[in-house]
Amino acid sequence: MLPTSDHHAPLEPCPVRHWAHASPQHIAIHTDSPLSYQQLDARLNSLCLQLKLAGLKAGDRLAAVVRGALPDVLLAWACVRSGIVFCPLNPAFPAARQAELAQQLAVAAFWSADDILAGSWYPLRLDFNTELAAADQPWPLDPARLNNMILTSGSSGTPKAVVHRLANHLASARGSASLIPLDEKCGWLLSLPLFHIGGYAILFRVFLAGASLVLDDRSQPLKTRLEHLPITHISLVPTQLWRLLAEGFDPARTRLRELLLGGAAIPQPLVARLAAMGFTPKSSYGLSEMGSQVCTGQPTAAGVVGKPLPGREVCIQQDEICVRGDTLFAGYFQEGVLERPLDEAGWFHTRDKGHFSAGGELVVEGRIDNLFISGGENIQPETIEQRLVDHPAVAQALVVPMPNDEWGQRPAAFIDWHGEPVPYPELAAWIRATLPGFMVPDLWQPWPDMGGALKPQRKPYQPSIFKQ
């Protein structure tokens, strides 16, 4: 049995209950039929009662197949209120894989909008439309309680269950708000899924601020939604932003205040395009083990992700980025126990390579695990990728090692264009202008089919792996 808390922290009122009393008619969730904070609170009351009647109690683990629909959000926050450990599963996983992961997490119950898998768990049937009037008292939350398990593959490809306490998410949201202001007039688009730490973190930022959560209705183009919905905050990867600009996106025709870019090398031409429109995006560095955001800043140069936010600490040990602070996870769930791999000083070693700029900003150079050796020279593929995406014609680039009899390994590059393609020799010359010749790829290929994955797989080049 896992300990539900390891220390005593003052209880906090549920922010949804707080806003249900302070601003009852303010919109909490924008969807086809928007929900006010009062209505959201009433639906959560009903769901918490249903979970209790199903026999679930604080500390129990609940597997839920979710992305970001209204029932998914309601269930996630009902678990926050009930002290149930929320274990979101990716709906793209085959049913057998979902069952395997639920078994691995030793869940007490399983919920899905589709057929619920048979197993050692209780199959949850829930009514998400019933409302139950709120009581007058605040709904107390225990920050020390275990709150969720997020599955992350990291660099190894083997899923790890990252466990957070409620306090980690509260600290993450409050630190984020210090640099990215959020208030009741704001709407944050839930553009990332709830099974990803970046999506789950948005709930806490929004509800703590009394802002509005805008659900991601993908039946409408993103440009249309930005122009017609009350979206002031959004997180995107660079490719999405290139596509928006190609469709004629203009921030002046939207309510956008903050645009967070992350997940890939940020192209300087992209930043310049936005700056010419009078809009400055922010770059961000984060990881599941730190509850999402660690550093945020302005992308002034390659790899610059800003300074650590409040509640986070960052240091560099032998070129490796190490982190700790109030947002640091409770551990990995492994065979019924929490394993927390920290060094003697309490630092978590990220396996990301980086350094601090003269101005004290973190510069991320890439994954230590991605480095490969070519003829005795160290090659960090992200260095080549950053140079490539700074070319005006390149939307995104992926560089992987390719076996070579003479040099051991050589770089192979995959290119995604956002404009007219240019000859590969031009890209080779572009790289040689600022990087050593051994960093020029030996092979150039079109962008691979990622099969809906959030990030490309960095496997050594084999023609059978990369579909064209």
N, C-alpha and C positions, 0 to 999 in steps of 0.2 A: 504494500500500500504506500503510495507516494505521500509525503507530507504536503498538506495543502498550503502551509505557510511556514516561513522560517524565522519570522520576527513579528513583533507587534508594531503596527502602524496605525495612526488615527484613521477611523472610518471616514469615508467621503460620501456625500449625497450623490446619487445617480444624476449625471448632468441632464439626461432626458427628463427625469422627474422635476428637476430644478426649473428647466425652461417651460415645462408643461404648466407650472404655476406662474412663472414670471412673464412668459410670452405665449399664452396658450394657443393663440390663433396663428402664430408665426409658422411658416412652412418648414417642416423638418426634412421631408423627403419629397423631391420633385419627381413625379412619375405621371402616368396617364391620369390618375386621380390623386392629386397631391395630398399628403398627410400633414396635418398640423402637429405641433409638439404634443398637444393635448390628445389627439387621436393616436399618435405613435405611442404615447405613454399607456393609453387604454389597451392598445393591441398587445403591448409587452406584458401588461398585467395578466391578460388572458393567456398568453403563451407560457408565462412563468407558472401559472396555475396548472396548465396542461402538462408541463414538464414534471411538476411535483406529483400530479395524479398518476403519471406514468411510472412513478417510483424513483425518479432521478433526484439526486441530492448533490450538494456542493462537493466538488472533488471528483465526481464521476466524469468520465470522458464520453463525449458524443461525437461520432463521425457524421459529417454532413457533406453531401455532394453539392457544391455551391459554385457560383461564378459571381453574380452581382445583381440578381433579380431582387424584387422587394421581399419575398419570403426568406431569401438568403440573409439579407440585412437584418430582418426582424429576428430570425433565429440566432444570429451571431450576438445581437445585443441582449436577447433574453438569456443567453448563456452568461453574459457579463453580469447581469443582475442576479442570476440564480447561483453563481459560483461554479457553474458547470464548465469543464474544460472543453473548449470548442476545437474540434479537429477537422478542419476543412479538407475536402478531397477534390481533386481536379476532375471535372466531368468528362474530360477527354480520355481519362484512363479507362481501359476496358473493365467490365464488371468484375472479372476475376482478379484484376490488379487492385481494384477498390477493396474487395473482400480481403485480399492478402494484407493490404496496408491497415485496414480496420483491425484485423487480427493482431498485427504487429503492435498496434497502439493499445491493444487490450481495452477496446471501448465497451461501454455498458449499453449503448444504444446507437442506432443508425437511422439517419433521415435522408431521404432523397425525394425530389419532386416526381421522379420516375419510379419504376419498380424497386422495392427495397430488397436488398440481397439477404438471403438466409444465412444465419451464422449464430454464434454464441451470444449475440447481442439482442436487445429488445428492438423490434421494428417500430419506429415512431410514426404515428399518423397524427398530423397537426392541422388545426383550423387557424389560418392566418388572418381571417377576416373579422372574427369576433372581438368586440371591445368590452372591456371591463372597467367601470369607473374607478378613478384613482382615489386613494386615501389622501389625507392631508399631510401626513408626515413624509419626510424625505426617505427614499429607498437607500439604505446605507450599503456602501460597497467596501470591501476589505482589500486595500491595495496589495497586501502581502499574499493574497491567494493566487494559486496557479490559475492562469486564465485561458491559455490556448496552446495548441501544438501546430506549428507550421512545418510542412515537409519541404525540405530544400535539398537539391542534389549537389549543390556546391560544385567543386571542380572534379570530384571523384566519380560522379554519376550515381553513387549509392545514396538513396534518400536518407536524410537525417531528420529526426523530429525535434525541431527547435521549440523549446518550452519557455514561455514568458509568464511573468507575474503581471497582474493588473498594473502594479506600480511602474513597470517598464513602459507600458503604453501611455500612461498618464504623463510620465516624464518626457517621453518622446514627443507627444503632442504639444506639451507646454514649451519645450525647447524649440520646436519648429515654429511656433507662433511668435517667438521673439524676433525672428528674421522675416517670417512670412505672415504678416498680420491677417487676421481672420475675425470677422464679426458677423452680427446677425444679417447684414446686408449682402453677405457673400454666399456663393454657391460653388461647391467643389464637385467636379465631375468624377464619378467613380469609374475611372478609365482603366483601372487595374483590377484583376479578379481578387476575391476575398481569400482564395487559397494562396495568394502571394502577399508577403508582408507589406508591400507598398500599398496594396488595396485595403488590407485590414486596418492599417494605420490611419487611413483617411477618415474612417468612422470616428475615431477618437478626436482627431483634429476638429471635425465638423461639430460633433455633439458637445464637446467642451466649450466651444465658442458660441453655441446657439445659432450656428449658421445653417445652411441648407445643403443636403446631400442630393446631387443630381444624378439619377440613375442613367446608366449608359445604354441608351436605346439605339442599337446599331442598325435598325431598319432605316434610319436617316443618316445621310452623310455627315461626317463630323463638322465640316464647314457650316452646314445648315443649322446644326444644333448650336454651334458657337454663336451664330448670328441671331438665333431666335430664343434660346433658353437662357436663364439667368446664371450662366457659368462665368465665374470670376477667377477660379483657380483650376489648373489642370496640370497633370503630369504626362509627359510624352517622351517617346524615344525620338532621336533625330529624324529617322525615316518618316515617321508620321508627320512631322513638321514640314519636311520637304514636300510631301504629297499635298499637304494643306496649301502651301505657297503655290504649288503648281496649279491648284484649283482656283487661285485668285483670292486666297485668304488675306484679309486685311484686319489686323487687331482693332483698328479704329471703328470697324463696323460691329464690334462685339463689346461685351462688358468685361473682357479679360483684364485682370490686374496682375496675376502671377502665372508664369509658365515655368514649370520645373522640367529640366532636361536631364536625362540620365540613361543608364543601361547600355551605353555605347560611347565610342569616341565622338566628341562634339565638334562638328566641322566649323572652322572659323568663318567660311563664306556664309554659312547659315546664320550665325550670330550677326554678321555684318548686314545681311538682308533685313533681319528684324530691327537692328539698330537704325537702319535707314528709314524704317517705318515709325521710328520713335518708340520702339518697345525693346526692353532688355530682358532676356530670359535669365534664369538662374540655373547653375549647374549643381548637381547633388551627388554625394557619395553616401552609400548606405549598405547595410547587410542585414540579413534576417536575425543574426545573433545580437544585433544592437537595436532591434525593434524598428528598422527602417533607417531614416535619416541620421547620419553622423555629422557630416559637414555640408554646408551649402554656401554658395558664393556666386560671383559673376564669372562666366567663362572667358577671362581676359587672355588666356594662353592655353596651349595644349595641356590637357590633364589637370588644370586647376579646378578644384572643387570647393574652395573657400576654407573658412576656419571652422573648428568644432563648435557645434551648437551647445547651449547651456545643458549641463547634465551629462556631457560626453567629454572624455579625455582621449587624446591621440598622441602616440609617440612612435618614433622610428627606431627599430632595433635591427641592425645588420641589413639595412635597406627594406625591412619588412614593416608594414603598417600594423601597429598594435593598438587595441582600443579597450576602454573600460568606462564605467560610469553608471549612472542611475538607470540607463536603458539596457544594460548588459543582461542577457538572457539568464534564466535559472539553470539551464543545462540542456543536454541532449537526452531524450527519453530512450533508454536502451534496456530492453528486457526487464521492465518494471522499476528501474531506478534512474535517477538523474545523474548524468556524467557531465561535469563542468571542466573542460580542459583549459585551465588557466595556468600561467606561470606563478612563481612564488610571490610576485608583486601584484597579482590579480589581473594581469593583462591577458587579453585574448589575442592570439596571433592569427591575423586574417589570411595570411598567404598572399596578400596583395603587396606589390612592390611600390614604394613611393618615397617622397622626400618633402621637406618644407621649403617654400620659396623664401626669398629674403624678407618678404613682407609677412611671413608667418602663415601663409595659406598652404593647405595640403595639395600636393601634386601627385596624382595617381598614375603610375607608369604601366601597370598591367599586373597579371597574375604571375607570381613566382613560378607556379606549376607550369605555366605556358612557355617559359623560356626553353629554347633548344640551342644546340651547338652545331655550327656549320664550319668545318675546317678549322676548328679551334676557336672560333669567334662566337661569343654569346649573342643570340638574336632574341629580342623581346618583340613578339609579333605585334603587340599593341602599338609599338613605336612606329612601325611601318603603316599600320592601319590609320593612325592619327594623321600621318603625312598624306596618305591617299585621300582621306575624306576632306582634307583641306584643299583638294583640287576642285575647281568649280563644277566639274561634271559628275563627281562621285557622290552618291547618296550614302552608301555604307560599304565597308570593306571588311573582309575576313582573311586573315593570313594564318596558314597552318604549315607544319613541317612536312616535307616530302622526302622519302628515302632516296639517298643518292650514293652510288658506289664510291665516288671520289671524295666527296666532302662529308659523308655521313648523313647529313640532312640539309635540305635547301628549302627556302620559302616558296609556297604556292599561294597565289592570291585569287580571291573570288570578289568580283566587283558588281555592285548594284548601281546602275546609273539613274540619275534623276532628270537628266537632260539628254542632249545628243551624245552618244558614246564617242570617245576619242580613241585613236589607235593606241594599243598597249605600249609601243615604244615611247609615246609621249608621256605616259605614266611612269615608265622606267626613268626617263630623263628628269621628271618631276621629283622622283625619289632621290636621284643622284645629286640634285642641287643642294640637298641639306643633309643627306645620310650617306654612310659609307657604301661603296659599290656592292659589298657582300650582302647588303640588305635588299637589293633589287631582286624580286621574285624570278624564278626560272620558269614558272608556269602561270599563265593567266586564264581564268575561267569565269563564266557568268555566275551570278549569285545562285547558291544552292536552294533547293526546295527544303524549307525548314519544317514542313508538316505542322504548322500552327504553333511551334514552340516559341517561347518568349525570347530565347537566346540561341544563337547557332551553336552547334556542337563543335568543339575544337579537337577533332580527331585527326591524326596524321592522314595526309592525303591518300585516298584510294579511290579510283574511279567508281567503284561499286557503291561507296558510301555517299558521295555527293551527286545527287540526281541533277541533271541539267534540264 
